[in-house]
Amino acid sequence: AATIPLVAITAAEALIDSFKAKEGQSILIFNGAGGVGSFTIQLAKCLGLTVIATASRAETIAFVKELGADHIINHHEPLVPQLEAVGVPAVDFAFDLFDNKKLPELLTTLKPGGSVAVTWILDKELAGAIDWFGMLSKRQSLHSVFMFSRAMYAYEQERISEHLERVAKLVDDGKIKPVVKHEFKLEDIAKAHELQESGKVMGKITVTI
């Protein structure tokens, strides 16, 4: 249960609050096998979305497929040709759950009127690489998802409990499963940090105190 709130709120704020996602729409989840990605795949499927997730290793491809991703593409290869190959040439939404370095390319996967969300800060170099005119002319939008924002700035705080209640019911109904792939004891916390920094985490990491 301790692994759920952070990923649940982040996924819900992107899908429900930022995207206002509806059944029949599509989303590209960049880094689908990570903690937030693995949860977002499941919540997106519960909302009736077509989910395309990125993964590159055999184990992560199998993992996101097991979670319910409709299509899986390799984030190390050009994205648009792969989307076209699976029959989804453009998506309604894209969720960048890595380091934003692929953000300019992710924007090219969006339909006109589409939206992309990020969880990392944009540096000046990256901001300069974005085709802002293209975004504006296509009425596309960029959203920041930061789960602590409502608590830090004391606004819409009721949405936090609403999201957790919604997710709790989905978990109780067996429609979403918390994914813990890596468990460590407190004395091994350095190993947990090493794994997190490796970029090869699947699901969530837990540390038992």
N, C-alpha and C positions, 0 to 999 in steps of 0.2 A: 504493500500500500504506500510506503514511503516514496517509492519511485514514480508514483502517478502524478501528483499535483503540478510539478514544473512542466512536464511534457504535455499534460492534458490542457493546462491553461494556455500554453504557447500554441498548441495545435488549434484549439478552439478560437483563440483570438485571431489567428490567421484565417481559418476557414469560415467562421461564423461572423466575427466582427468586421474584419478587414475586407474579405472577399464577398461576404454575404452569399456564399455558395449555395446553389440549388441543384436538385436532382437533374441529371442529364448533362451537367457541365463537366469539364475536364480539368485536371491539374497535373503538372509536372513537379514531382518532388525530387529536388536535387540533394543527394545523400539520403536515400530512402532507408538504409540499414541502420542509421544512427538512432540515438535515443528518441529525439523528437520526430525524426523521419518515420521510424517504425510505428509510432503512435499516430502520426498524421495519416499514414496510409489507412489504418483501421478506421479512424474517425471519418475520413473522406468517403470510404466505402459505405459506412453507416448513413451518410448524407446522400448517397446515390450518385457519387461522382465516378467518372472514368479516371483511373489512377495510372499515371506513367511514373515509374520510379527509376532513379539511376542507381546502378550498381555495376561493379567491374570484376569482382572475384567470384569464383564458382560458389563459395559459401554464402556470399552476400546476395548473389542472384537467387539462390535457392531460398534464402531467408525472406526476401521481400516478396517473392512469389507465394510463399506460405502465408504471409500476412494478408494477401489479397490483391496485390498489385495486378492490374490488367495487362500492363506491358512493362517491359524492363529494357532500358537502354544504357549504353556505356558512356559515363561522363567524360571519359578520356578521348572520345571520338566526337566529331561534329554532331550536334544535337538535331538540327532540322532534318537532315536526310534520314536519320533513324526514326524520327517521328513520322515522316512520310511513309517509311517502309512498314510501320505498324498500322497505318491507316488513320493517323491523327496528325495531320499536317500542321496544326496550330492548336494551342490550348487556351482555355479561359484564364487559367491561373498558373503561376510558377512560384514555388517556395524554395528559396535558397537557404539550405541548412548547412553550408560549409563556410567558406571564407570570402564569399562575394566576388572572387576573381573571375568567375564565369558569368557574372551578372550581365555584362553587355551582350553576351551570346544568349543568355536566358531570355532577354527582352525580345530577341528575334523569333522566339518560339511562340509568342503571344498573338492572339487574335486582336484585331482592332477593338478597343474598349476593354482589353484584358488587364490583369493586375499581377504584379510580382511583389512578394514580401521578403524581407531580409531580417535576420536577427543579429547581424554584425554591423559595426560602424563603417560607413563609406569614407575612405581616405580621398585626398584630393586627386591623386593619380587615377584612381578608379572612377571618381566622379567625372573626370575629364574624358574618360574613354566611352562614356555613355552617350548615345545618340538622343539627346534631349528633344531636339526638334522632331525626330521620328516618333518619340513617345507622345509628344504634345499633339502632333498631327493625327495620330491614331487614337487619341483620347485614352491612352494607357496610363496606369497609375502605379506608383511605388509606395509600399507600406512598410513601416517599421513595426516589428513585433517584439515587445519587451514586457515580459509578464509582470515585472515589478512596478511598471509605470503607474498603474492605478493606485497601488498602495503608497508609493512614494509621493504622488502628487494629489492624493485624496480626491479622486473623481471616479464615478461609476463603479465604486467598489462592490456594489451588489452583483455586478457581472461576474466577479470571481467566484462567488458561491453558486451562482446560476450555472456556470460552466462545470464546476465540480459536481454539482448535483446531477446534471445531464450525463456526465461521463460515468459517475458512480452507478447510475441505472444501467448504462450500456455494459459496464463491467459485470454487474450483478446478473444481467441477462445473458452473459456469455458472448456478447457481440464484440467486445474488445478485451484483449488479454494483455496484462502488463508483461513486458518482455525484459527479463533479467538474464543476461547471457554471461555475466562476469561477476563473481562474488569473491570478496576478499575479507580477511580479518583485519582488525585495526593495525596490528603490527606489520601488516603487509601493504599499508596504504601507499608507500612509495611505488610499489609495483602497479597499483591502481592508477596512479598519476602517469606513470610511464605508458601504460596502455592507452589512457585517454589522449595523451599527446602523440601517440603513434598514428592516429587517424584511422585506425582499423577496428574501432569499437562497433560491435553489433548490439543493438538494444541498449539497455541501461547497465551501469556498474553499481554494485552495492558494496558497502563496507559495514561489517558487523562490529558493533562496539560491545 
